[in-house]
């Protein structure tokens, strides 16, 4: 079988050298390119067409997530494994949403990394336990609901939530009561509420007002 063609993307020369040396120990893995930036990685993809990319996430100008997204848009067959020193939730989500098939920390063993490259080439994800935790927590969170309230409707809803009547709202916002009635009707329709009380409850539940 042909060896798996691997490209390393990292802005630190020492890291690239270490990863390059690691790849030499495996006959089924072949280093075909190294890039010190996202822009260089994009150019090298067209020239070398690697099978798997080991992608650093924290790089200047064009970070790993942006680079991954650009590569997957142009070359969907290339698999990207995020390889980083950081565990932040935003990095995990950013990398996976950009299309990375794996997320690993740089302290993993050489054999684990080799297995992750092979898995990526076969289309199987490999995730650090921390990345798995982030995905599980994200799955448990309720989806955000957007009601598309205008800034004025948000102001009116805040006052409704505090128990203000139409006259008090009109005086507070310096608008006519007929305008207040229009906004209240629009708010009820957007929230799917049948009353001001239900609208106030939804506003608190979904944190639509301060």
Buried (B, 14 or more C-beta within 10 A) or exposed (E): EEBBBBBBBBBEEEBBEBBEEBBEEBEEBBBBBBBBBBBBBBEBBEEEBBBBBBBBBBBEEBBBBBBBBBBBEEBEEBBBBBBBEBBEBEBBBBBBEBBBBBBBBBEBEBEEBBBBBBBBBEEEBBBBEBBEBBBEEEEEEEEEEEBEBEEEBBBBBBBBBEEBEBEBBBEBBEBEBEBBEBBBEBBBEBBEBEEBEEBBBBBEEBEBBE
